[in-house]
């Protein structure tokens, strides 16, 4: 049957997702003053222009992630995001075009994903954007890192979305914007242990104070070819006069800060701005570092800083103390702050620009700007670059983040393997076995299901088949490590022990059913006895459900998520009953049916159980011990098996066995197993006769 399904998928499955929006639709999503250009000839991206003064200036690019980074989601179809980047590599907008993630299609709904992608706005590709745990708000993680809030119950899906957004954006940044700051490695740190006494002249001589003197002639050259050329009479009259005598130093460097400000004031300043880089900027000559509209603590209009092609935000710091060095120029100065999250690397070259404004006209004057640029590179010996192990990215980061979960899961799986492989020795004490099973089922439900979110589903199987035969990319499985580990366990244990290891021990919904039944036992609800012939026919229904679901997933993939609602796993385990009432009602019906016909869903309807049972056909040996008396004359195990997995002949149907181990315990119990009881009585009579 699996081969038949694969053949159908190969013939009918659609091609991988590509861009879905036409030019007209893209243009409608832009607001003035932004306008959409023509599609790029090399990449499937659209340039975005900003209308300024009758001219269009390149303001970034608009594109769909599926065109550049089609990373399959859990349904096998890549999520498609509309992304707008500005010319500095910052996200201006990210919105969902289409997605088929089961948890967002009909579960949590699309709103949490919409809110998730809105968090990218303002983030820069110079930062390492990572998905953090769900909580209120976001925070910067370190100098070049940013963290956005994840979505509860959808950890793996939002990580796939994050990888899609970043991978697609990086393609555009590298190909069209020429920005490489995001890949340059960790920023250098200021050496705190290097403090040398120095005068201001020595600081400037050693390169710790960058200096450039701009004359009026230099300013005129900056305005050449613009409407601002020749508008300043003073500049024309004295072209060799100093317009701006610009100096900049990094106060974080102890040799600069201690000598320039005095140690006490220097330390106080750094304590006020922990983690930030503080620039001492002085300006002599005709220009001033601040104008009449200067507001302390605000973002300065006159100054800007760029590094590796990226503009970094600056903010004025209120600091009124004068330098203590006697030879320091008495020029006006400001202290500018580069925030920790800006990704500034003090050991790399950067440019500090001072903007000069000229006005043309009287009533509504036109403002023309030109920048005076100071290129800065500070001495490398005052910095150190800590060599750190490259941080895991993509799906590797997920495995690193969840290594604690994987360790717990590995320990639990190892314990189960020891218990199952060690029988019959581990099955000699019925009460201990019953207690262990009850505790393990509680662990499966609470930890594997609700905490680790590792409930396997037939949706993953459909995505697996589609990805294998259409996209040829199985990477989506790597985004959910616990589930992938469990899939591996399913395959291995199905070959060794059959279906029962997963269905009887590791399925969270199966555990929920069994625990609910145990809690309800004091009610003494009547059990419905289903005739054997009817039960046998109903057992085949789950294979029909499996085939029907995969047929829908192939022929009408848009309805696959709705077809998967036959599984109650999303409602009961993934979303912990936080769904609309019809979905919750379906789970309640199944749990109620379980009280009258034990695990009716698992035995008759579960498509995942059907798939595991098919895998179990690869089992090559019968590991549940039987005796010649089993079935005739003894039928105790058959009658006590609540799954109907033991036939009249005493044989075990491994496709229906859930490995509750009741029959194994009976087989080892000399006080319960009828052949052992009779043998014991015979031994007693023989001993008495002797």
N, C-alpha and C positions, 0 to 999 in steps of 0.2 A: 504493500500500500504506500509506503514511504517513497519508493521509486516512482510509482504512478503520480504521486503528488508533485515530486520533483520535476517530472516531465511536463506536467501541466503548467507549473510555474515557469519553466523555461520557455514555454510557448506563449503564455498569456501575460506574464508580468510586464508592466510598463518599464520604460527606460528610466534611468536615474533622473531625479528632479533637477530642473534647470530654472533659470530666471522666469518668473511668472508675470511680471508687470510690463506692460507696454509703455512706450515713451510718454504718452498722454497721461497715463496713470501716475507715473513717476513725477511728472511736472506738476500735477495737482497736489502732490504732497509737499511741495516747497512753498514757503511763504516769502513775500517780498521782504527785502530787496534781492532775494536769491532767485536765479533763473537757471534752467537746465540747458546744457549744451548738447551737442551731438555725441552719439555713442563713440567711445574711443575705438580706434582701428585695431589696437593690439590686445586690449583686455575688455571683457564685458563690464565696463564701468562707464558712468556718465559724468563728465565734468560739471561742476556747479560754479556759476559765476555770481559775483556780487556787483550790482549796478551802483557805480559811484561817479557822480558828476558827468553822466552821459557816457561813461566807459564801463566795460565789464572786466572785472578783475577776478582771476581764478581764486575761488574760495574753498575748493576741496573737491570731493568726488562722492557720488551716490551709486550704490551697487547692492546686489543681492548676494547673500552668503552662499547660496546653493550654486551660483555660477563659479565661485572661486574656491570654496571649501565644502564640498558636499559630504559631510560626515554623517553616516547613517545613525538614526535614533533607534529606539527599542522596537519600533514597528518595521524597521528596515528602510524607512524613508528619512532622508536628511531634513532637519528643520530648516526653514528658509527665513532669513532675517533681512530686512531692509536697513542698510547702514549708510549714514552720511558722515564722512570725515572732513574736518577742515584742513587747511593747508599746513597746519602745524602738527597734524597727526592726532588731533583730539576728536572724540566722538561728539557730533552735534545732535544726532538722533539714532536710535536703534528701535525698530518696531518689528513685530511678528507679521510676516506675510502668510505663512502657512506652517503647520506643524501637525504631526500625527502621534505625539507622545501619549500613550494611553492614560497617564495620570492627569494630563491637561485636557484631553479630548472630552472625557466624561468621567469626572472624578472631582478634582479640585476646580475644574473649569479653566478657561484660558486666562482669567484675570490675574492670578498670581504670576503667570509667566510674563504677561504684559508689564506688570509692576517690576518684575525682575530685570527685564531688559532696559527699562527706563533708567536704571542706575548707572548705565554706561555713559550717559550724557555728562560731559565735562571731564571724563577720565581720558588719560593720554596713553598712547602706545609707548611712550618713554617709561611708563610704569609697568610693573608686573602685576596684572590684574588677576586676582584669584577669587574663587568663590569660598566664602566663609560660612559658618553655621548660621541658621536663622536666628535673628535677633532684631532689636529695634535700631535701625540706622546702620551706617557704614563708618569705617574708620580707616585711615592709612596704616599700613602694617610696618613700613620702614621707609627709608629715604626714597627708594625708587619702587615702592610697592603700594598697591591699593587693594582693598578687600571689599567685595560687594556681598550683600546679604543673600544667602541661599533661600531655598523654599523647602519647608518641612514636607516630608513624604515624597519629595521629588529630587533628591540629591543627585542621583546619577543623570537624570534628564537635564537639569540646569547646568551640570558640568559639560555635557555634550553641547548645549547651546553656547556656553562660554567659549569652548574651544572653537566652535564654528565662527563666532563673532571675531575672535582674535586672529584665527588663521586667515580668514578672508581679508581682514583689515591689514594684516602685515603684508599680504601680497600686494595690495594697492600702495601701501607706504613705501615699500622697497622699489616697486616698479615705476611709480608715478611721482612720488614726493621726494624720493632720494633720502629719506630719513633713516638713520641707522642707530639712533640713540638707544632704542629698546634692546639692542643686542650687544651693547658694548661691555657688559659685565658690571659687577658691583662698583659703586662709587668709592673713591679713595677717602680715607679718614685723616683728619688733622692729627699730627703727632703732638700729643700732650706733654711728652717728656723733653721736648726740645725748646728751651728758652734761652735766648742769647741777648745780653744787653746791647743796645744799639741806639744811635741817634736817628733822627728822621732822615738825614742825608744818607746814613748807612742803610737804612731800610730801603730807600729808593735805589741806592747803588746796587744792593743785593737782589733787586727785583721783587721785593715784597710789597713795594708801592709802585703800581703801574702809573705812568705819567705821560700825558701828551698835551702839548700847547697848540691850540687852534687859533690862528690869526683871522682877521676879518677877510683876508684874501681866501683862506681855506673855506670860510663860510660861503663866500660868493661862489666859489667853485662847486660847493654842494648844491647851490640853487641854480647853477648854470643849466640852461635849457628848460627851465620851468617858468611859470608866470611870476614867481617870486624873485627872479634875477634882477638885480639893480634897484630894488625897492628901498634899501637901507642907505640913506645919505651918509651916515657916520661911517659905515663900512667902506663906501667909495672914497671918502675923504682921507681915511687913515687905514689903508689896506694892511699895513704891517703891525697894527695894534693888536693886542691880545683880546680875543673875544671870549675864549674859555680856556682856562688853565686847569685841566681835568686830572684828578688823581683818584685812585681807588686802591684800597687794601682790604684784606680779609681779617676782620677782628678776631675770628676764631683761632687764628694762629697765635700761640702764646707770645712769640717774639714780637709780633705786631701789637697785640692787645695790651700786654703788660707794659711795654715801653711807651705806647701812645697814650693810654688812659690811666695807667696806674693799676696795680694788681687788684685792689679792692673794688674799684669801679668796674674794672673789666669783668671780674667774676660775677658781680651783681648783674651786669648786663646779660651775660650768658645764661645765668639762672632764670632771667625773665623770659628768655627765648630758647628753651632747651631743644636741641636737635636742629635748629635753623642755622643757616649761614648768614652772617652779618657783614655787610659791606660798608666800609667807611669811604664816603665819596665827598671830596672837597672840590670846590670850583672857584678859581680866581678869575681876574679879568672882568670884562664887561658883563658877562652872563652870570646868573645866579642859579644855584641848584633848586630853588623854589621861587614861585611867583606869588602874586597877590592872592590867587585863589588856592594856594597850597593849604591842605588840610592834614595835620599831623595824624599818623596812624592809618592813612588811606593809601590807595594805590597811586603812585606818582604818574602824572601824565608825561612828564618830560623825559623820564628814564625808562629804558627797556634793556633786557638782557637776553641774549640768545646763545645757545650752546648746541653744537651738532645739528644745526638747522631748526631747533625747537625754541620757541619763545617761552621763557620761564617767568612766572608771576613774581612781582616785587611788591613790597609793602614798606611804607615808612615806619620807623620805630622812633618813638618819642625819647630823645636823649639830648639833654642840653648842656652837659659838662664839656669843658674845653679840653683839648689835648694838653698833656703835661710836658711834652718835649719842648724845650726852649727853642729849638730850631725848626719846629713844625710851622708851616705857613699859617698865617692868620686868616685864611680864606674861609668863607662860609662853608659849612659841610652838613650832610645828612647821613643818617645810618639807615641803610636799606636791608630788608630781610628777604631772603630766599627761603621759602618754606621747606620743611623736611620732605614733604611729599612731592616736591617739584622735580626730583631726579637730578639735581645739580651736582656735578663732580668738580670739586675745587682744583683737582690736579690736572684737569684738561683745559685746553684753550677755550675761551669764551669772548664774547663781544659785549661791551657796555656802550649803549648809544644814548646820546643826549639830543633831544629834539628841539630844533629852533623853528619858531613860528613867525611868518611874516604875513601881513594883511595887505590886500589890494582892494581899493575902493573905499567909499566913505560911509554910505548909509547901511548897506548890507555887505560888509567887506568879505572878500574871499580869503580864506585862511590857507596858506601854502606852507608845507612842512618840509624840512630837510634834516637828516640825522648826522650828527658828528659822532664817529665811531672810534672807540678805544679798544684795540685788541689786547687781551690780557692772557698771559701764561705765567703762573707763579712757580718759583723754584720747586722741583720735585722732592728735594730732601726734607721739606717740611710736611710731607704727607706720606702715608703708607697705605698700600692696597692689600688688604687681607685676602689671602688666597682661601677661597671657600669652595667646597664641593658644589659642582653645578646642581642647582635646584631642579628637582624633577618637574617636568612639565607634562601637559596633556594627561592622558590616562595614567601615566606613571605617577603623577602627583596624587592621583586618587588612591593608588595602592600604598603610597607612602603615608597618606593621611589616615588610611584605614588599617594600618598594620596592627593596631591594638585589637580591632574587631576580628581581623583574620587570625590573630594568635588565639583569641578565645574560641573562635569557631574551630580552629585546628585541634585545640585541646579537647573540645566536646566530641568532634568526629573521631579522634583517636580513642577516646574512652569508649564510644559506642562500638568501634571496630574491635576493641579488646573483648568487650562483653559478648558480641555476636560470634566472633571467631573462637572464643574460649569455651563456648558451650560444647559438651554438656556440663563441664565443671562449674561454669558460672550460673547454671540454672538449677542447682540442687536445693536452694532455699527459697521456697515460693513467696514468702512474705517480703524477703529482701528484694527479689526480682520485681514484685508488684510495686514496692516503694520506689525502686530505681526508675521503673518505667513512668510512674506518675510524675516524678521530679523531672525526668528528661522531657516529657511532653510539655510540662510547664515552661521549661527552658526554651523548647522549640517555639512555643507560641509567643512568649514575652520577648526573648532575646533575638532569636533568629527572625521571627516574624515582625513584631512591632518595633523593636529597637534597630536591628540590622536591616530591616526592610528587604529581606531575602526570600520572600515568598515566590517560588518559581511559578511561571504562568505559560499557558499555551501561546500567548502573544509573542513571547520571546522565540518560540519555535517557528512561528510564521515569519518573523523578522529574520531569523537565521536562514531559512530556506530562500527567502527573497534576496537577502544580501549575498548569499553564496552563488546564486545563479544569475543575478541581475547586476548588482553593483560590484560583486567580487570583493567585498570589504566586510570582514567579520569584526572589525575593530570596535563596533558598538558594544560588544560583549565585555570588553575590557573596562568599561566605565562603571561596572557594578561588581567589584571583586567578590563579595560574599556569595552573590548569586552565581557567578561563574564557577567558583569553587564547588558550590552545591551541584551545578550541572555536571561537573566532572565526577563528583561522588555518585550521582545518579547513574551515569554511564558505567562506572566501574562496579558498583554494587549490584546493578541490574544484571550484569554478566555473571557475578559471583553468587548472589543470593536471590536475585529476582526483584520484582516490583516492591516488595514489602519494606525494604530498608528505607526508601524515601517515603512511601505512602504511610507507613506505620510509625515512623520515628521522626522524620525530618520535614514533613509538610505542616506548616503552622495551622492551616485551616483544618486539616485532619486532627491535629492535636486539640484544637478548639472544640471540635465535635465530641471527641472522647472525654474531655474534661467536663463539658456540659452534661454529657450522659451520666458521668459519675456523680456530679452534683445533684442530678435529678433522681438518682436511684431511690432515695427515701420516699419519693412520691408513689413508688410501685405502680407506675403506669403500665397498662397492658401492652404486651408485645404482639405485633401483627405477624402471624406466621404466613409467609408467602409460599405458595406451592412451589416445589422444586422446579417444575417445568416452566412456570412463569418467571421464577427467579433467573433461570438459565437464559431465557429470552431477553429479559431486562438487562442482564450483564452485557449483552452485545450492543445495547443502545449507546454506550459510551464511545464505541468505535465509530458509530454513525455520526455522533456529535463531533468527534475529532475530524472526520473526513469532511463534514459539512462546513465546519469552521474554516478549514484550510481552503476549501473551494471558494468560500466567500472572500477570504483574504486575497485570493488570486484573481478571481473574476470581478469582484467589486471591492477593491481594497479600501475604498472610502467608508465602507460599512463594517470593516473588520473589527473596529473597536466596539461597535454595538453588538456584533455577534459574540465577542468575547465576554459579554455580560452574563453568559451562561455560567461562567466561573464566578463564584462569590468572593474570590481572593482580594480583589481591589477594594471592595467595600469593607470586608471584615478585617483584613490584615493591613493592606497598604494605607488606607485612609481611616482605619479604626472607626468605622460606622459614621463618619462625617460626610454623608451623602444625602441625596434626595430620598424621599420616603419609598419610592418603588424599589430602589436598589437595596435599601435596608430591609424592606419587607421580604424580598427574595431570600436574603440571608436568614431571616427569622423563620421563614417557611422551611428552609433546608435544615436548620438546627432543630426545629420542632419535629420534622420528619425523622430525624436521627433518633429521637426519643422513642419512636414506635417501630421503626425499621433501622437497625443499627447501621450507621454510615451509608444511608441509602444513596446520597449523592456520590460518594466515592465508588460505590459498587456499580451504579447504574448510569451515571451521567457524566462523570469527570473526564473531559478529553485529555487532560494531562496524565491522569492515571492510565488511560488507554494507551498513550504513547509510551509510558514507562513499561507497561505490560508487554508492548511489542518489543521493546529493547530486551525485556526479560526472557524472550524466547531464545536469546543467545546463551542462556545458562546451560551449562554442560553437565551438571551433577545435582543430585538430590541431597541437600545438606540437612534436612529435617529427618532425624532417625525415626524409623518405623519398625514394628515387630510383625511377625507372621500372624499374630492374633489380631492385629489392627484391622478393623472392618468386620472380621468374623473370627471369633464371636464378639469381640469387644468393639463397641461403637461410642465409647465415652468421649473421645476427642471430637468425633464428628458432631455429636450433640452439643458440646460446649463451644464449638467454634462459632462465634457470632457473625462471621463473615461468609459462612457457607463454603469455605475453601477446602474442606475435607470431604471426600466422597464416601459413598457407602462401602467401598472396598478399603477404606482407610488411607488411600493415597491423597497427596496434597496437590491442589491446583495452584501452582506458584503464581499464575497470572492473577489470582484472586486473593492470595495470601498477603496479609498486612504485617506479618512478623510480630504479632502480639506476644508470641512465645508461650502462650498458655499450653499448647499441646506439647511443647518441649519440656516445660516444667512438669506436666503430668507424666510424661515419658520417664522422667528421672525420679519421680516421687513414689517410693515404695508403699506409701500409705494411700495413694490415689490411683495409680495405674493398675487396672484390673489384673493384667497378667502378672505384675510384680506382687500384688496382694495375694493372688492365688498361689504363686510360687513360694511366698513367704509362709503361708499357712501350711503348705505341703512340707516345707522344711521343718516347721515347728512340730508337725505330727511325726515326722521321721525321727526328730530328736527325742520326742517323748517316748516313741516306741522303742528306741534304743535304750 
